[in-house]
């Protein structure tokens, strides 16, 4: 199953997972080894950046479902992609 099926998104297990953390977790679980973290140092850098940005207020700790819908609305209106 690990090889052939995608893992459940962290937000399905815990809806309070912030969007930025979900991105890091999903990259760590990526099936394609070229898209996964290539080292613990790379993952650590992303986690430190996430912590810095969260503490500075650059990004929100909004749970994934809320953040995703807000980004979708903002993105479709601003970029014309949606």
N, CA, C and O atoms as CSV, one atom per row, in Angstrom:
chain,resi,resn,atom,element,x,y,z
A,1,UNK,N,N,0.822,-1.192,0.000
A,1,UNK,CA,C,0.000,0.000,0.000
A,1,UNK,C,C,0.865,1.255,0.000
A,1,UNK,O,O,0.551,2.221,-0.695
A,2,UNK,N,N,1.940,1.253,0.765
A,2,UNK,CA,C,2.800,2.423,0.868
A,2,UNK,C,C,3.322,2.830,-0.503
A,2,UNK,O,O,3.430,4.020,-0.797
A,3,UNK,N,N,3.637,1.874,-1.325
A,3,UNK,CA,C,4.211,2.149,-2.637
A,3,UNK,C,C,3.163,2.618,-3.630
A,3,UNK,O,O,3.463,3.444,-4.492
A,4,UNK,N,N,1.949,2.116,-3.532
A,4,UNK,CA,C,0.960,2.351,-4.578
A,4,UNK,C,C,-0.149,3.342,-4.231
A,4,UNK,O,O,-0.822,3.845,-5.130
A,5,UNK,N,N,-0.351,3.629,-2.959
A,5,UNK,CA,C,-1.442,4.532,-2.580
A,5,UNK,C,C,-0.888,5.771,-1.882
A,5,UNK,O,O,0.102,5.708,-1.154
A,6,UNK,N,N,-1.553,6.891,-2.126
A,6,UNK,CA,C,-1.187,8.130,-1.464
A,6,UNK,C,C,-1.613,8.071,0.000
A,6,UNK,O,O,-2.654,7.505,0.335
A,7,UNK,N,N,-0.799,8.659,0.857
A,7,UNK,CA,C,-1.149,8.759,2.274
A,7,UNK,C,C,-2.298,9.747,2.432
A,7,UNK,O,O,-2.454,10.678,1.642
A,8,UNK,N,N,-3.085,9.525,3.454
A,8,UNK,CA,C,-4.171,10.467,3.742
A,8,UNK,C,C,-3.550,11.821,4.081
A,8,UNK,O,O,-2.552,11.875,4.799
A,9,UNK,N,N,-4.119,12.906,3.581
A,9,UNK,CA,C,-3.592,14.233,3.922
A,9,UNK,C,C,-3.633,14.436,5.436
A,9,UNK,O,O,-4.602,14.041,6.085
A,10,UNK,N,N,-2.603,15.040,6.001
A,10,UNK,CA,C,-2.583,15.273,7.445
A,10,UNK,C,C,-3.824,16.003,7.946
A,10,UNK,O,O,-4.273,15.758,9.065
A,11,UNK,N,N,-4.379,16.890,7.138
A,11,UNK,CA,C,-5.561,17.641,7.561
A,11,UNK,C,C,-6.802,16.751,7.682
A,11,UNK,O,O,-7.769,17.131,8.341
A,12,UNK,N,N,-6.783,15.579,7.057
A,12,UNK,CA,C,-7.905,14.640,7.222
A,12,UNK,C,C,-7.812,13.945,8.570
A,12,UNK,O,O,-8.821,13.546,9.150
A,13,UNK,N,N,-6.584,13.806,9.060
A,13,UNK,CA,C,-6.375,13.177,10.357
A,13,UNK,C,C,-6.557,14.207,11.466
A,13,UNK,O,O,-7.155,13.917,12.502
A,14,UNK,N,N,-6.033,15.417,11.238
A,14,UNK,CA,C,-6.153,16.502,12.209
A,14,UNK,C,C,-6.460,17.789,11.448
A,14,UNK,O,O,-5.559,18.377,10.849
A,15,UNK,N,N,-7.708,18.234,11.463
A,15,UNK,CA,C,-8.092,19.433,10.709
A,15,UNK,C,C,-7.373,20.705,11.167
A,15,UNK,O,O,-7.436,21.723,10.478
A,16,UNK,N,N,-6.700,20.665,12.303
A,16,UNK,CA,C,-6.010,21.845,12.816
A,16,UNK,C,C,-4.582,21.991,12.285
A,16,UNK,O,O,-3.883,22.933,12.658
A,17,UNK,N,N,-4.141,21.075,11.422
A,17,UNK,CA,C,-2.787,21.156,10.857
A,17,UNK,C,C,-2.693,22.405,9.984
A,17,UNK,O,O,-3.482,22.568,9.054
A,18,UNK,N,N,-1.733,23.292,10.277
A,18,UNK,CA,C,-1.563,24.488,9.444
A,18,UNK,C,C,-1.162,24.117,8.010
A,18,UNK,O,O,-0.497,23.106,7.783
A,19,UNK,N,N,-1.570,24.934,7.069
A,19,UNK,CA,C,-1.314,24.663,5.649
A,19,UNK,C,C,0.173,24.492,5.368
A,19,UNK,O,O,0.553,23.582,4.631
A,20,UNK,N,N,1.024,25.345,5.938
A,20,UNK,CA,C,2.465,25.251,5.693
A,20,UNK,C,C,3.045,23.940,6.169
A,20,UNK,O,O,3.895,23.355,5.497
A,21,UNK,N,N,2.597,23.472,7.319
A,21,UNK,CA,C,3.089,22.200,7.845
A,21,UNK,C,C,2.602,21.047,6.979
A,21,UNK,O,O,3.333,20.079,6.770
A,22,UNK,N,N,1.401,21.139,6.486
A,22,UNK,CA,C,0.894,20.082,5.609
A,22,UNK,C,C,1.755,19.973,4.346
A,22,UNK,O,O,2.013,18.870,3.864
A,23,UNK,N,N,2.188,21.092,3.823
A,23,UNK,CA,C,3.051,21.073,2.638
A,23,UNK,C,C,4.346,20.336,2.932
A,23,UNK,O,O,4.795,19.526,2.121
A,24,UNK,N,N,4.950,20.606,4.077
A,24,UNK,CA,C,6.201,19.941,4.463
A,24,UNK,C,C,5.973,18.440,4.622
A,24,UNK,O,O,6.764,17.634,4.133
A,25,UNK,N,N,4.911,18.072,5.294
A,25,UNK,CA,C,4.613,16.651,5.519
A,25,UNK,C,C,4.378,15.934,4.202
A,25,UNK,O,O,4.885,14.833,3.990
A,26,UNK,N,N,3.615,16.555,3.320
A,26,UNK,CA,C,3.319,15.906,2.033
A,26,UNK,C,C,4.578,15.756,1.185
A,26,UNK,O,O,4.731,14.763,0.475
A,27,UNK,N,N,5.486,16.740,1.254
A,27,UNK,CA,C,6.736,16.620,0.522
A,27,UNK,C,C,7.572,15.475,1.098
A,27,UNK,O,O,8.235,14.756,0.350
A,28,UNK,N,N,7.544,15.305,2.405
A,28,UNK,CA,C,8.288,14.216,3.040
A,28,UNK,C,C,7.732,12.849,2.656
A,28,UNK,O,O,8.469,11.863,2.625
A,29,UNK,N,N,6.448,12.788,2.367
A,29,UNK,CA,C,5.791,11.530,2.016
A,29,UNK,C,C,5.661,11.307,0.514
A,29,UNK,O,O,5.070,10.317,0.083
A,30,UNK,N,N,6.204,12.214,-0.278
A,30,UNK,CA,C,6.093,12.148,-1.738
A,30,UNK,C,C,6.594,10.803,-2.272
A,30,UNK,O,O,7.644,10.314,-1.854
A,31,UNK,N,N,5.844,10.217,-3.186
A,31,UNK,CA,C,6.222,8.927,-3.784
A,31,UNK,C,C,7.443,9.055,-4.695
A,31,UNK,O,O,8.319,8.190,-4.684
A,32,UNK,N,N,7.501,10.112,-5.470
A,32,UNK,CA,C,8.607,10.326,-6.404
A,32,UNK,C,C,9.837,10.799,-5.628
A,32,UNK,O,O,9.823,11.889,-5.057
A,33,UNK,N,N,10.878,10.007,-5.603
A,33,UNK,CA,C,12.059,10.340,-4.804
A,33,UNK,C,C,12.711,11.644,-5.230
A,33,UNK,O,O,13.369,12.295,-4.418
A,34,UNK,N,N,12.543,12.039,-6.483
A,34,UNK,CA,C,13.122,13.305,-6.953
A,34,UNK,C,C,12.387,14.510,-6.369
A,34,UNK,O,O,12.957,15.597,-6.278
A,35,UNK,N,N,11.137,14.328,-5.976
A,35,UNK,CA,C,10.345,15.414,-5.412
A,35,UNK,C,C,10.372,15.441,-3.886
A,35,UNK,O,O,10.000,16.442,-3.274
A,36,UNK,N,N,10.813,14.336,-3.270
A,36,UNK,CA,C,10.930,14.254,-1.816
A,36,UNK,C,C,12.120,15.066,-1.339
A,36,UNK,O,O,12.974,15.458,-2.133
A,37,UNK,N,N,12.170,15.315,-0.042
A,37,UNK,CA,C,13.356,15.938,0.545
A,37,UNK,C,C,14.555,15.048,0.255
A,37,UNK,O,O,14.485,13.826,0.388
A,38,UNK,N,N,15.643,15.669,-0.139
A,38,UNK,CA,C,16.848,14.910,-0.460
A,38,UNK,C,C,17.737,14.717,0.762
A,38,UNK,O,O,18.646,13.887,0.745
A,39,UNK,N,N,17.481,15.477,1.817
A,39,UNK,CA,C,18.266,15.335,3.040
A,39,UNK,C,C,17.460,15.866,4.227
A,39,UNK,O,O,16.489,16.607,4.072
A,40,UNK,N,N,17.896,15.463,5.399
A,40,UNK,CA,C,17.276,15.986,6.619
A,40,UNK,C,C,17.536,17.482,6.724
A,40,UNK,O,O,16.709,18.223,7.256
A,41,UNK,N,N,18.666,17.922,6.227
A,41,UNK,CA,C,19.008,19.351,6.256
A,41,UNK,C,C,17.995,20.168,5.450
A,41,UNK,O,O,17.588,21.251,5.868
A,42,UNK,N,N,17.598,19.642,4.300
A,42,UNK,CA,C,16.618,20.335,3.458
A,42,UNK,C,C,15.270,20.449,4.178
A,42,UNK,O,O,14.626,21.497,4.137
A,43,UNK,N,N,14.853,19.370,4.833
A,43,UNK,CA,C,13.595,19.397,5.576
A,43,UNK,C,C,13.706,20.360,6.757
A,43,UNK,O,O,12.779,21.122,7.032
A,44,UNK,N,N,14.817,20.323,7.438
A,44,UNK,CA,C,15.034,21.212,8.577
A,44,UNK,C,C,14.942,22.671,8.135
A,44,UNK,O,O,14.356,23.497,8.835
A,45,UNK,N,N,15.513,22.987,6.987
A,45,UNK,CA,C,15.454,24.361,6.468
A,45,UNK,C,C,14.011,24.798,6.232
A,45,UNK,O,O,13.632,25.914,6.586
A,46,UNK,N,N,13.208,23.921,5.635
A,46,UNK,CA,C,11.803,24.256,5.399
A,46,UNK,C,C,11.050,24.432,6.714
A,46,UNK,O,O,10.223,25.335,6.840
A,47,UNK,N,N,11.332,23.576,7.692
A,47,UNK,CA,C,10.663,23.696,8.990
A,47,UNK,C,C,11.083,24.979,9.712
A,47,UNK,O,O,10.253,25.641,10.335
A,48,UNK,N,N,12.358,25.327,9.629
A,48,UNK,CA,C,12.817,26.572,10.252
A,48,UNK,C,C,12.191,27.786,9.564
A,48,UNK,O,O,11.794,28.742,10.231
A,49,UNK,N,N,12.103,27.753,8.243
A,49,UNK,CA,C,11.486,28.834,7.488
A,49,UNK,C,C,10.010,28.959,7.864
A,49,UNK,O,O,9.497,30.063,8.048
A,50,UNK,N,N,9.337,27.819,7.974
A,50,UNK,CA,C,7.929,27.810,8.360
A,50,UNK,C,C,7.753,28.411,9.749
A,50,UNK,O,O,6.850,29.217,9.972
A,51,UNK,N,N,8.612,28.021,10.676
A,51,UNK,CA,C,8.546,28.551,12.044
A,51,UNK,C,C,8.779,30.055,12.036
A,51,UNK,O,O,8.036,30.801,12.673
A,52,UNK,N,N,9.804,30.506,11.319
A,52,UNK,CA,C,10.117,31.932,11.248
A,52,UNK,C,C,8.949,32.717,10.660
A,52,UNK,O,O,8.539,33.739,11.210
A,53,UNK,N,N,8.421,32.236,9.551
A,53,UNK,CA,C,7.334,32.942,8.886
A,53,UNK,C,C,6.059,32.951,9.725
A,53,UNK,O,O,5.311,33.928,9.716
A,54,UNK,N,N,5.820,31.876,10.437
A,54,UNK,CA,C,4.640,31.800,11.295
A,54,UNK,C,C,4.779,32.768,12.464
A,54,UNK,O,O,3.841,33.496,12.790
A,55,UNK,N,N,5.957,32.774,13.096
A,55,UNK,CA,C,6.171,33.653,14.251
A,55,UNK,C,C,6.170,35.125,13.860
A,55,UNK,O,O,5.763,35.976,14.651
A,56,UNK,N,N,6.618,35.429,12.663
A,56,UNK,CA,C,6.660,36.824,12.220
A,56,UNK,C,C,5.313,37.300,11.686
A,56,UNK,O,O,5.115,38.495,11.463
A,57,UNK,N,N,4.392,36.364,11.482
A,57,UNK,CA,C,3.083,36.717,10.961
A,57,UNK,C,C,3.021,36.742,9.442
A,57,UNK,O,O,1.993,37.108,8.872
A,58,UNK,N,N,4.113,36.355,8.774
A,58,UNK,CA,C,4.109,36.318,7.303
A,58,UNK,C,C,3.097,35.319,6.776
A,58,UNK,O,O,2.435,35.555,5.765
A,59,UNK,N,N,2.986,34.193,7.481
A,59,UNK,CA,C,1.973,33.212,7.096
A,59,UNK,C,C,1.119,32.896,8.306
A,59,UNK,O,O,1.540,33.074,9.449
A,60,UNK,N,N,-0.044,32.441,8.046
A,60,UNK,CA,C,-1.014,32.160,9.085
A,60,UNK,C,C,-0.897,30.714,9.548
A,60,UNK,O,O,-0.388,29.852,8.831
A,61,UNK,N,N,-1.371,30.475,10.739
A,61,UNK,CA,C,-1.460,29.099,11.234
A,61,UNK,C,C,-2.865,28.568,10.989
A,61,UNK,O,O,-3.314,27.640,11.662
A,62,UNK,N,N,-3.545,29.157,10.033
A,62,UNK,CA,C,-4.905,28.749,9.685
A,62,UNK,C,C,-4.909,27.286,9.268
A,62,UNK,O,O,-4.049,26.868,8.493
A,63,UNK,N,N,-5.854,26.505,9.761
A,63,UNK,CA,C,-5.944,25.112,9.329
A,63,UNK,C,C,-6.089,25.000,7.820
A,63,UNK,O,O,-6.576,25.921,7.164
A,64,UNK,N,N,-5.670,23.885,7.283
A,64,UNK,CA,C,-5.577,23.675,5.846
A,64,UNK,C,C,-6.875,23.953,5.110
A,64,UNK,O,O,-6.856,24.685,4.120
A,65,UNK,N,N,-7.988,23.410,5.541
A,65,UNK,CA,C,-9.244,23.592,4.822
A,65,UNK,C,C,-9.602,25.053,4.670
A,65,UNK,O,O,-10.031,25.481,3.599
A,66,UNK,N,N,-9.431,25.820,5.723
A,66,UNK,CA,C,-9.737,27.239,5.690
A,66,UNK,C,C,-8.751,27.977,4.805
A,66,UNK,O,O,-9.145,28.830,4.010
A,67,UNK,N,N,-7.473,27.656,4.936
A,67,UNK,CA,C,-6.440,28.317,4.137
A,67,UNK,C,C,-6.614,27.993,2.662
A,67,UNK,O,O,-6.484,28.875,1.813
A,68,UNK,N,N,-6.903,26.752,2.356
A,68,UNK,CA,C,-7.049,26.343,0.960
A,68,UNK,C,C,-8.205,27.071,0.297
A,68,UNK,O,O,-8.083,27.531,-0.839
A,69,UNK,N,N,-9.318,27.178,0.994
A,69,UNK,CA,C,-10.451,27.864,0.390
A,69,UNK,C,C,-10.172,29.356,0.249
A,69,UNK,O,O,-10.590,29.968,-0.734
A,70,UNK,N,N,-9.476,29.950,1.211
A,70,UNK,CA,C,-9.125,31.373,1.121
A,70,UNK,C,C,-8.171,31.610,-0.033
A,70,UNK,O,O,-8.339,32.572,-0.782
A,71,UNK,N,N,-7.166,30.749,-0.192
A,71,UNK,CA,C,-6.216,30.893,-1.289
A,71,UNK,C,C,-6.900,30.697,-2.629
A,71,UNK,O,O,-6.604,31.408,-3.590
A,72,UNK,N,N,-7.800,29.751,-2.699
A,72,UNK,CA,C,-8.507,29.495,-3.945
A,72,UNK,C,C,-9.312,30.722,-4.360
A,72,UNK,O,O,-9.288,31.131,-5.521
A,73,UNK,N,N,-10.026,31.305,-3.393
A,73,UNK,CA,C,-10.815,32.492,-3.690
A,73,UNK,C,C,-9.920,33.656,-4.095
A,73,UNK,O,O,-10.186,34.333,-5.089
A,74,UNK,N,N,-8.862,33.888,-3.326
A,74,UNK,CA,C,-7.947,34.992,-3.605
A,74,UNK,C,C,-7.243,34.772,-4.936
A,74,UNK,O,O,-7.119,35.700,-5.735
A,75,UNK,N,N,-6.782,33.554,-5.176
A,75,UNK,CA,C,-6.052,33.251,-6.395
A,75,UNK,C,C,-6.905,33.361,-7.635
A,75,UNK,O,O,-6.454,33.897,-8.648
A,76,UNK,N,N,-8.117,32.871,-7.580
A,76,UNK,CA,C,-8.959,32.916,-8.775
A,76,UNK,C,C,-9.354,34.343,-9.106
A,76,UNK,O,O,-9.477,34.692,-10.280
A,77,UNK,N,N,-9.553,35.164,-8.102
A,77,UNK,CA,C,-9.939,36.549,-8.371
A,77,UNK,C,C,-8.738,37.372,-8.859
A,77,UNK,O,O,-8.867,38.192,-9.767
A,78,UNK,N,N,-7.578,37.143,-8.247
A,78,UNK,CA,C,-6.411,37.960,-8.559
A,78,UNK,C,C,-5.707,37.533,-9.837
A,78,UNK,O,O,-5.215,38.379,-10.583
A,79,UNK,N,N,-5.653,36.243,-10.097
A,79,UNK,CA,C,-4.832,35.769,-11.204
A,79,UNK,C,C,-5.614,35.397,-12.454
A,79,UNK,O,O,-5.055,35.298,-13.546
A,80,UNK,N,N,-6.903,35.196,-12.280
A,80,UNK,CA,C,-7.698,34.777,-13.409
A,80,UNK,C,C,-7.543,33.293,-13.723
A,80,UNK,O,O,-8.002,32.837,-14.771
A,81,UNK,N,N,-6.903,32.528,-12.833
A,81,UNK,CA,C,-6.681,31.103,-13.036
A,81,UNK,C,C,-7.901,30.276,-12.673
A,81,UNK,O,O,-8.056,29.162,-13.174
A,82,UNK,N,N,-8.763,30.785,-11.823
A,82,UNK,CA,C,-9.753,29.928,-11.251
A,82,UNK,C,C,-11.065,29.938,-11.834
A,82,UNK,O,O,-11.950,29.217,-11.375
